Amino acid sequence: MNIIIGSDHGGFELKEICRKIMETLKDCHATDAGTFSEDSMDYPQVAHKVAEAVSKGEFERGILICGTGIGMSVVANRYSGVRACLCHNLFTARLSREHNDANILVMGGRVIGKGIAIEMVELFLRTPFEGGRHELRLSQIETF
C-alpha cells in the first residue's frame, strides 16, 4: 500500500514517529510530503499536496497531522474523492474506514499521544471498508 504522509510544524514530531512505524509494516510504503522540521510553516501547503495526490489516485491513502487536525481536515476535504477523517481514538479511526471508507487519516499532534497515534495508523491502514449500507451514504456525498 502506498501512503503519503504530511504535517505542519505542530504535527512534525508525531509525523516522524508515524512515518518510522509505517516503514516497519509489511507491504506499506510511505512517502513524506513534508514538512521536514519544526520551523513554522503554513499547514495548507502540505494539506494540498497530500489531498491532491490522494484525489488523483497517486496514493491509496494519506495521513495528515497538524496541531489539532482541524485545519488539515478542512483543506483535504475540499478535494474530489477525498474523505479525510479527523480521528481522536481507536474507535473513530476504525469507523472512519469501516463506515466512511476514509482515505486520509487526520490527527492532531498536540491532541493525540504517540502511543495511541501509532495504534490508530496501524488500524487505519489494515481496516477494510464494510460497504453495504455505507456505500449508499457515500454516494450521497458525491452528488453535491
VEXTIDO-607533 format. One record per atom (N, C-alpha, C): residue in one letter; x, y negated, z. Coordinates in pm, whole numbers, plus 50000, padded with zeros to 5 digits. Atoms other than C-alpha are relative to their C-alpha. Layout:
// residues N
AXYZ;...
// end
This chain:
// residues 144
M500845011750000;M500005000050000;M500894987650000;N499275012550008;N501354966049901;N499274989250077;I500575010049910;I500754939350164;I500824987349987;I499325012849994;I501574902350160;I499674993750135;I500175005849866;I502104885250495;I500584986050001;G499515013749991;G502494848550576;G499534993350127;S500365007549880;S502394823950861;S500474985649987;D499405013249982;D502974788150958;D500935001050120;H499074999949887;H505314777951240;H499385005750127;G500694995149882;G502684786351504;G499835015150002;G500144985550009;G502484822151382;G501285007149961;F498764994250049;F506094827351281;F500505011850083;E499484989349914;E507174848251580;E499175012849986;L500864988350013;L504164871351554;L500095006149860;K499844994950137;K504564874151176;K501245008749990;E498764992450005;E508134885951219;E499845013750066;I500244987449930;I507034912651466;I499145009249913;C500904992050084;C504204924651239;C500705004849873;R499274996250121;R506424924650930;R500945011550027;K499064989349965;K509014946351103;K499265013150028;I500794987849975;I506324970751217;I499545006049869;M500474994950129;M504944973550863;M501115007149924;E498874993550068;E508414982750738;E500175014550046;T499874986449947;T508235014050957;T498835009049961;L501184992150034;L504815025150832;L500185007249867;K499914991950122;K504655052650572;K499124993849891;D500745004950116;D503545041150226;D499534985550013;C500345014149983;C503505004350326;C501194991549959;H498955009450042;H505504977050153;H499494985950026;A500405013649964;A505324941950297;A500864989749929;T499335011450061;T506194910450105;T499754987850088;D500085011549912;D506924879750316;D499834987249917;A500305012350073;A505334847850180;A500434987550076;G499565011449921;G506874825750448;G499044997250114;T498865008549987;T507334805150649;T501175008150057;F498814992449962;F510854815450735;F500724994350122;S499445005649877;S511444795351054;S498864994450085;E501005006349913;E509654778751343;E499904985049976;D500115014250034;D510094744551179;D498574996949958;S501365004050031;S506804726051149;S499764999849849;M500385000050141;M505044731250817;M498475000249991;D501445000650021;D501554728450668;D499465013849966;Y500534986550018;Y499604761050701;Y499325002449865;P500664996950128;P497604756650376;P500965004949892;Q499044995650102;Q500784761650171;Q500135015149997;V499854985549992;V501194797450290;V498645006849981;A501334994050015;A497464804650313;A499595000949853;H500304999850144;H497014795149946;H500805010949928;K499144990350065;K499944816849842;K499505014450024;V500464986549966;V498654847950023;V498625002749942;A501374997950048;A494984843549936;A499945000949848;E499994999450146;E495684836949569;E500545013549951;A499424987250040;A497864868149544;A499035011550023;V501004989649973;V495154889749703;V498824998549903;S501105002550092;S492454873449491;S500295005049859;K499604995750134;K494384881149172;K500285015149992;G499744985749999;G494884917449279;G501475003750000;E498574997249996;E498654914149308;E500395008050125;F499804992649876;F498424928249662;F498655005650044;E501234993749954;E495884951949813;E499414992850120;R500445006849879;R495744933750144;R501024989550040;G499125010449949;G497184903950322;G499814998250149;I500075003749859;I497894891850672;I500454985550010;L499695014249979;L497874855150774;L499994997150149;I499905003449859;I498934841051110;I500364985350015;C499665013749961;C498804805251234;C499754999050150;G500165001349856;G498404791151584;G498745006650054;T501274994349957;T494724800151619;T499425009949899;G500564991950108;G494004817151287;G498854993049929;I501175006750057;I491174792951215;I500344993449866;G499645006950124;G492934771650954;G500285009549886;M499694990150103;M494264801650765;M498715006449947;S501274994050041;S490764817050760;S499224990949906;V500755009750081;V489194785550620;V500574999549859;V499365000750131;V491724783350336;V499795012949922;A500034987250071;A491784820250247;A498625003349946;N501354996350043;N488014824150225;N499454991149889;R500415008150115;R487824797749953;R500285007349868;Y499604992750120;Y489244823249706;Y499015011049967;S500914989650048;S487044845849497;S500535013950034;G499644986349968;G487054881649617;G500795001750127;V499284999049873;V488864873549939;V499005000550114;R500784999049877;R487314884550264;R501005000150115;A499035001849892;A489604870750533;A499254999650132;C500674999149871;C488534880150884;C500944996450113;L499265004049882;L489814862751194;L499655009850111;C500234989549901;C490214890651449;C500784997050128;H499405002649869;H490984889151819;H500265012650081;N499844987649925;N490944925551927;N499855011949906;L500084987950083;L490884961451803;L498615002049943;F501384998350046;F487094961851776;F499744991649876;T500275008550115;T486944932051540;T500895003849881;A499124995750110;A489934944651337;A499425012349931;R500584987850058;R488274978651287;R498744996849921;L501255003150069;L484864964551197;L500214990849879;S499725008450117;S486414938950960;S500235008749877;R499774990550111;R487454968850747;R498765008549974;E501114990750018;E484554992750807;E498764993249942;H501255006650039;H481724967750760;H500184989149895;N499815011650088;N483244938350569;N501005002249888;D498964997150099;D485914955150356;D500994988449992;A499075011249995;A488204927050469;A501295003649930;N498724997650066;N491294923550256;N501104990950053;I498995008049930;I493064897450469;I499664999750149;L500105000849855;L493564900850843;L500614986750042;V499505012849950;V493934867251015;V500065000850153;M499815000049854;M495304863451367;M500584986650045;G499425012049939;G496254835151599;G501245003650079;G498744997249934;G499884836251703;G500064994850143;R500055005649864;R499064815552012;R498845005850079;V501194994249939;V496004836752091;V500175014950029;I499864985549993;I497004873152037;I501395003850052;G498724994849952;G499704891352229;G500615009449897;K499334992050102;K502314910352030;K499595014750003;G500394985949992;G501264944752156;G498685002749930;I501324998250063;I497634941052051;I500084996749851;A499855003550142;A498684924551723;A500555011849921;I499434988450068;I500784954751631;I498935010649978;E501084990150013;E497854977951700;E498944995549900;M500995005250094;M495494955251505;M500475001649856;V499474998550136;V497764955551199;V499915014549956;E500064985850035;E498054993351205;E498575004549975;L501414996450016;L494284997151248;L499424994049872;F500485006750120;F493544971850973;F500485007149873;L499434993650119;L495814990050729;L499495014349979;R500414986050017;R494515025350796;R498485002250001;T501454998449991;T490765019050839;T499344998249864;P500695001250129;P488635025850531;P498694992150012;F501315006550011;F485545006650421;F498935010950001;E501074990149990;E482355025750512;E499105000549877;G500895000450116;G480435014750204;G498545000550045;G501424998649964;G476725023850209;G499304986750011;R500805012149980;R474514996650350;R500854987349996;H499115011649996;H477534973750379;H500324994949859;E499755004250138;E478054973250000;E498964989949953;L501075009450036;L474684956049951;L500284986350062;R499745012749931;R475624929650206;R501184992649938;L498855006450064;L478984923150043;L499624994349863;S500425005050131;S477334919449703;S499214987050014;Q500765012349976;Q475104892649851;Q500934988150024;I499025010849980;I478184872449947;I500484994849865;E499435003750129;E479504872549591;E498994993349905;T500995006050090;T476234859349443;T499994984750007;F500005014749986;F476884823549558;F501144993749925;
// end
